[in-house]
């Protein structure tokens, strides 16, 4: 019996641009929420000091 190994050299599929744009928007939104929270906490701290 002869065993033959076939190597698949297929190129990986490109990611969908809409998916990547959605990811960037989501990360930006989360970053904006974190920045707003830090500013709010800092403002409250400065008001009490």
C-alpha positions in Angstrom: 0.0 0.0 0.0 1.2 3.3 -0.9 0.6 6.3 1.4 0.6 9.7 -0.2 0.4 12.8 1.8 -1.1 15.8 0.2 -0.2 19.2 1.5 -2.8 21.9 1.2 -1.3 25.2 0.5 -4.4 27.3 0.4 -4.2 30.9 1.2 -6.1 32.0 4.3 -9.3 33.9 3.6 -9.2 37.6 4.0 -11.2 39.0 6.9 -14.4 40.8 6.1 -13.8 44.6 6.3 -17.1 45.2 8.0 -16.2 42.9 10.8 -12.9 44.8 11.4 -14.6 48.2 11.2 -17.1 47.0 13.8 -14.3 45.8 16.0 -12.5 49.2 15.8 -15.8 51.0 16.6 -16.5 48.8 19.6 -13.0 49.2 21.0 -13.2 53.0 20.5 -16.6 53.1 22.3 -15.2 51.2 25.2 -12.1 53.4 25.4 -14.4 56.5 25.3 -16.5 55.2 28.2 -13.3 54.5 30.3 -12.0 58.0 29.6 -15.3 59.6 30.6 -15.3 57.6 33.8 -11.8 58.6 34.7 -12.6 62.3 34.0 -15.8 62.1 36.1 -13.9 60.5 39.0 -11.1 63.0 38.7 -13.6 65.9 38.6 -15.4 64.6 41.8 -12.0 64.2 43.5 -11.0 67.8 42.6 -14.4 69.1 43.9 -13.9 67.5 47.3 -10.3 68.5 47.8 
